[in-house]
Amino acid sequence: MARHPLSRGARTVLIAFGLVEIVAPQPVIDACERIGLENPGDGRLRSEVLALARLEGALFVWELRRGRRRTPVTSGALTIAGLLAVLAPRPLIRFSQSFAYENPHELKLKSWVVPATRALGVLYLAVVALAAQRDTEADERDAQADTLVERVTQ
């Protein structure tokens, strides 16, 4: 089965995003604040937020480069986070804000943060699905190589 060009492109884009998040997390955080908060300038981020953003980027890159089978802990974490974001976005938003900000109660969310959180959950699940597809492609390459070796040795 040939690799689908859309999935390869999506995997490349997500890896690039992960690398940007690792190298320069602050602009990503700033953009998310502008997009999601009515009063982005009022937020006081906790010191560990940059490290957590880098961790998210690293998880994306790790998962997408290695495949789902070789990263079971990462796959599990991304799957759980994705499902929570899709199925229970409000509690996840409250938790994330209280974890990320010193002053979460002063922040005013824009009306579409809940749908955006669900979309982020779908993105996490897409990362896991693309990593699983990478495993399938690797299995197919291995099977083709085994077939070739069998033909040559017969």
Phi, psi and omega in degrees: 000128181284149178292131180286126184299329180293318180291323177295318178295318179296318179298318179297317179297317181291324175295316178299316177300315178301318179295319176298317181295328177290312187283319186222072184289333185299314177299327177293315178297315179301317179296317179297321178295315179297322182287320190260345185244140173290329183234065185298331181288346182274344183290135175247099182292143173286156185296331184278357184297320179298318179295322179291323176295319177297321179297317177302314178299318180295321178297317178301309183297313181302310182298312185288330180278325186263337183094161187290319182297326183274358181224059186297325180291315178297316179300316180296315180296315179293324178294313179298313179298319179296315179295319177299316181295322181286315189269331183221064186294323184298309177299324179294320178297313180299315179298312181299318180295316181292332178281323187272332187241145173285336185231057186297331183285347178270352185270140180247117181280144172287158188297334185260019179293324179298309177299325179294323177294319176298319178297321177297321177298319177297322178298315177301315180294326177294322177300315180295318179296318179294325177293321177294322178296324177300320177299315180299317179297320179295320178299318180295319177296319179297318179296319178296319179294318178298318178298317179296317178298318179299318180294319182291324185274354180272000000 
